[in-house]
Amino acid sequence: MQEFKIMVPGAAAIDTIEVTSPFDCSVVGTVERIDDRGAELALNTADKLFKNKTRWLPAHERVSVLEKTAELMQLQFDDLVNLALGEGGKPYADSQVEVARAIDGVKNCIECVRSEHGSEIPMGVNPASMNRIAVTSKEPIGPVMAISAFNHPLNLIVHQVGPAVASGCPVIVKPATDTALSCFKFVELLREAGLPDEYAQAVVVTSNDIATDMVTDSRIAFFSFIGSGAVGWMLKSKLAPGTRCALEHGGAAPVIVAEDVDLDAMLPLLAKGGFYHAGQVCVSVQRIFAHHSVAEQIAERLANMADALIVGDPADPKTEVGPIIRHEETDRVAEWVDEAVAAGAQLICGGTKISDAFYQPTVILDPPAEVTLRKQEIFGPVISVNAYDDMEQAIAMANDVPYSFQASVMTQDIDKAMYAYRRLNASAVMVNDHTAFRVDWMPFAGLKESGYGIGGIPYTYEDMQIEKMLVVKSKNL
């Protein structure tokens, strides 16, 4: 069992909380919490560190820390897998992928330091700009406050903390209480790799009010948030003047399937995109809009795949679908499915709460437009399939939500694909792939209610810096 002490220099622990497995409620580890006095110390530490420019870490030291961190993570790969698996419930094979991605994410941060740079601004192009040269360089924006979600307990932390370290920003990170261990472990590894303690402080606080006060404090220069839209937009509305932010919320990802689709190739992708991590992914395949000639076939074949999935202990390498992290959400998923069926949807498979932790992978055909799972993010192992008659109808149904994140179109016709790409409300459209495709260096942006700003490691790194200009005037220029 992992036991983590507070990571705020000089602060006192108020109490200790237990982090439990969503699979069997066993205690995976413990974390000490701080109160408002500890929060003030964390903020003051980050603020003083940033204001003392003699303590700014040069680029080569930041690169060295990140290189050693990646090495330590690789050496402790199995321990990191078991820690993330234990607290988050993601199946063993998928947790291995998460840790591998996290290590690669740290390496991506190193690449950002080495490749991102300032630029020259044209001078001498008119009489007013004669005898001048202008260039820009990058500087850290200031103290960063990061709040993270529970569904990817290590990789999301890397996406928020890694770029802060790379850019030279002191960072305070508050993970989800459900999955705090991987966050504290990552910060511990950064410190072991040589990062001064003050540069990265992981915190769990005794109340949401304290967290809100930290986020909205005027000493915070950048706020990074991954989590629910209701919380993210509320916190953004309270930010101090001048604080910049990026918000990553959820969506209700649509897939449009044309009548010419290669079902043998596409169905495994749809099943993986919908049932991966029990659907607890912000761009999980949730709403499929299929041409009426193939809709019923898609639903039935997806149901066959869903019924064949192994649901159970995430530590078992054979398990394909693990638990829902927050058990109260299992009841909510059941309520949404029951609502759709009562409204006339056809339950093709699933529809059963197996236990407090598990909901059976479920496929629903033709749920009415007004039911909740057609309009909100279900964040569970449920895929709905609706039939359409023409592409315009499909796009209208896909766009009929207040979210805009990643979408997909599946077709053998490039013109249909481009037609859908131009008309779907989305920041990214996948062609012949599922909506949950992501590599960590690509832009990852929620639009409308799905978020604000652009995620992805290079884009977060850019957000956490300012571009400072130098203009030199000389008669010899």
Secondary structure, 3 states (H helix, E strand, C coil): CEEECCCCCCCCCCEEEEEECCCCCCEEEEEEEECHHHHHHHHHHHHHHHHCHHHCCCHHHHHHHHHHHHHHHHHCHHHHHHHHHHHHCCCHHHHHHHHHHHHHHHHHHHHHHHHCCCCEECCCCCHHHCCEEEEEEEEECCCEEEECCCCCCCHHHHHHHHHHHHHCCCEEEECCHHHCHHHHHHHHHHHHCCCCHHHEEECCECCHHHHHHHHCCCCCCEEEEECCHHHHHHHHHCCCCCCEEEEECCCCCEEEECCCCCHHHHHHHHHHHHHHHHHCCCCCCCEEEEECCCHHHHHHHHHHHHHHCCECCCCCCCCCECCCCCHHHHHHHHHHHHHHHHCCCEEEECCCECCCCCECCEEEECCCCCCHHHHCCCCCCEEEEEEECCHHHHHHHHCCCCEECEEEEECCCHHHHHHHHHHCCCCEEEECCCCCCCCCCCCECCEECCEECCECHHHHHHHCEEEEEEEEECCCC
